[in-house]
Amino acid sequence: MKWSPNNGLMSGDGKELITKDPNEIAKKLLGQTASPKNLQDPEAVIDYIIKLPNYEELVADARETLGR
């Protein structure tokens, strides 16, 4: 998935809109207990996901992408 504050949550290829609802976006990206405030900035996202049991899985793609 790809997320843009302007366009909403899109499919990975960017061809399909999944949702523009901030509450739904937070839950799809971070889990059912997340809220839009958890997506306010990178620090808020990190503060939220670092406490999750699947933290390593969540950051694996980012590490791979940023490592290139």
BELBEL-V703987 format. One record per pair of residues at least 12 apart in sequence whose C-alpha atoms are under 10 Angstrom apart, sorted by the first residue. I is the first residue (numbers start at 1). J is the second residue. D is the distance in whole Angstrom. If there is no record, write none. Layout:
BEGIN
I/J/D + I/J/D
END
This chain:
BEGIN
1/13/8 + 1/14/8 + 1/16/10 + 1/17/10 + 1/18/9 + 1/28/10 + 1/29/9 + 2/14/7 + 2/17/10 + 2/18/10 + 2/29/10 + 3/17/10 + 3/18/10 + 3/19/10 + 3/20/9 + 3/25/8 + 3/29/9 + 4/20/9 + 5/20/9 + 5/22/9 + 5/25/10 + 5/39/10 + 5/40/10 + 6/20/9 + 7/19/9 + 7/20/7 + 8/20/4 + 8/21/8 + 8/22/8 + 8/25/8 + 9/21/9 + 9/22/9 + 9/24/9 + 9/25/6 + 9/26/10 + 9/28/9 + 9/29/9 + 10/25/10 + 21/36/9 + 22/35/8 + 22/36/6 + 22/37/9 + 22/39/9 + 23/35/6 + 23/36/6 + 23/37/9 + 23/39/10 + 24/36/9 + 25/39/9 + 26/38/7 + 26/39/7 + 26/45/10 + 29/45/10 + 29/58/9 + 30/45/8 + 30/48/8 + 30/49/7 + 30/52/9 + 30/58/9 + 31/48/10 + 31/49/9 + 31/52/9 + 33/48/10 + 34/48/8 + 34/49/9 + 46/59/10
END
